[in-house]
Amino acid sequence: MIPKYGVKNGDQLLLTKPVGLQPIMAAYRILKDIPEMLDTYSEKQLKKSIKIAVKIMTTSNQKVVETIHSFKDFSFIHAMTDVTGFGFAGHLSEMLQHSNLSALIEIIPSIKLSEELANDLGYAFDECKCSETAGGMLMAIDPENINEFSERLARNGISNWIVGRIDKETPDLVRISGDVRNIEITKY
């Protein structure tokens, strides 16, 4: 069993699904009810992003668990949680509890248009606090094993990104890097 807590200094953070579901699904509702609110966006691209969001929400995390269990010893995964209602930063904050460690988010894989929509609609994208539904798995992994694990996930058809790290900068604080990279996902 892999607990939610147990991060270690130097762990790298891996995420298995892009974020941005809250603003994309808000756009879905707006397109149905008040489409003129989104006139500055390409309807075709909005619909493509909505399709990606639906696929993300309907894709089970079971293959992630199967990949973990394909290792005889998976103790290199120190902590794990799913990213749902509390958003990326909220769940990462939970992982830090009682650790006296902090986390730095350096990469945000997100559904195309989710950042712009979040800014226009008032969601906390830049703080990584947008709610997710059926989001990916967030794991704190020993840096010696991160590449092998990431590659095995990819071979099993699971998208994944190394998104940050655990450090001792400011205990219990989740920080967003000043030069955070937002990787826009256009296919899933």
N, C-alpha and C positions, 0 to 999 in steps of 0.2 A: 504494500500500500504506500502511495506517495502522499504525504501530508500537504496541506495548504501552506503551512509554516515550515521553516527549516532552511531558509536561504543562507548562503555562506558568502563571505567577502570574496569578490572576484568572480562569482557566478555570472554567466551570461544569460540573458533573457531571450527566450524563443517564443514566438507567437504563431499559431497555425491558421488563423483566418484574418483577413483584413477587417478594419474597423470602419465605422461610418454609417451603420445601419439606421440610427435614429434620424439624421437629416434626410437620408435617401427615402425612408418610409414616410416621413413627413411630406416630402415632395410627391410621393405616390398619392397621398390623400388630397393634397392641394391640386394636383393635376385632374383628379376626379371632380372636385367641388368648385375650385376657383382657379382654373388654369391660367388666367391672365396674370396672376401673381408671379408666374414663372416665365413670363414673356422674354426675359433676357437670356434664358437658357435654351439650348437646342432640345426640342421635345424628343427627337430621336436618341440623343445621348442620355437624357433623363430616363427614358424607357429602357435603354441598355443597362444603365446603372441599377435600375429597379430590378431588372431580371437577374443581375449579379447578386443583389441583396437577397432576393428570394432563394437563389441557389445556395448562398451561404447559410441562410437560416434553416434550410431543409437538408443540409449535409450533416450527417451524424459525425460525432467525434470518435466513433468506435474504431476507425482505422488508426487513429492516434494511439489508442490504448493497445491495439493489436501490435503496432510497431514497437511500443515500449516493451511489451512482453516477448518480442522476438529477441531481446537481449537476455542472456542467461542471468546477468547481473545488471540491474538498472538503477543501482544506488547512486549513480552519477547525476540523477535527476533529484535535486534536493527539495524542491517544492513545486507544486502545480495547482492551478485552479482554472476554472473556465471564466471567460470574460463575458459578463452579462450585464445585469441592471446597473451596477456601479461603474461601468465603463472600464477602460484600460487602466487608468491611474488609480481608480478606486480599488480594483481587485489587486493591483500591485501593492498598494498601501496595506491591504490586509495581509499579503504575503510577508511584509516586513515586520509585522507585530512581534514584539518581544525579542527582536534580533539585535537591536542597537545598530542596525545597518540602514543604508539608504539605497535609493535606486535612481538611475539616470536613463531616461528614454531618449534614444538617439535616432531612431527610425520609426516612422508611423506608416505602416502599409494601410492604405484606405481606398475605399471604393471611389472611382472617378466622380468628381463633382461634390463629394461629401464635405470637403473642407469649405468650398464656396457656399454651399447650401447652409451649412452650420453657421457660418458667419452671417448670412442674410436672414436666417430664421431664428437666431439667438441661442444656438446650442454651443456648449463649451468644448468645441473641437480642439482648440489650441492648448487646452489644459488636459486633454485626453480624458474628459469626463462625460462624453456622450454615452448614453445607455446603449447597450447592445442586446440583441435577442438571439439566443442560440449561437453565441460567439465562439471563438476559437479557444484553444487551450494555451495558457501562459505558463511557461516553465522556467525555473531557475536551474541551470545546468552547469556542471563542472566544465571550465573552459577546455580541459584536455579532451573532452568527449563531445563537445558541441558540434564540430564539423561532421563527425561520423554519424551522429544522431540526425542532424539536419539532412544529410545525404540519404540516409535510410528512409526518412519520412518522404523525401522527394521521390525516391524510387517506388514508394508505395502510393504515389499519387497525391500526397498531402503537401499543399503549399505551406511554406513556412519562411519566417524571417527572423534573423537575429536582430533584436530591436533595442537592446540596451544591456546594462550591467548593474550588478550589485556592488556597492562600495561603502566606505565609512565616512563619507563627506559630512552628512548631517543626519544623525539617527532618526529613523522613522519618516523621512521625507522622500517623496517621489518628486524628482526634478525633471523638467523637460529641457533638453540641451538647447543652448542658444542658437545652435546651427542644426537643429533637428531636420532630418530629411523626410519629407512626405513622399512616399512612393505611391502613385496613383495606379490602382488596379483596374484594368480594363477587360480582363478575362479571368474567369474562375471556373 
